[in-house]
Amino acid sequence: MTDPKYRPFLINKDVDGNVRLTVRTTRYNSQGYPLVTAELQQELFKTNAAARAFAQENFNARQGEYAAK
């Protein structure tokens, strides 16, 4: 399980009702301040489970690394 503050995969619904996956990358500056970059994936999913399966296959995601909005 990962630290609950670090959830690199965001799963949410868009205005059309499709489930979307956003991959977030966190890096830190010299003062230790987190800088987060988010990249919305082009794929559209019908369910949260499908988005999780895609993240597991393509980004080696593990349980506990997902956030939902």
Secondary structure, DSSP 8 states (H G I E B T S, - for coil): ---TT---EEEEE-TTS-EEEEEEEEEE-TT--EEEEEEE-S--BSSHHHHHHHHHHHH---TT-EEE-
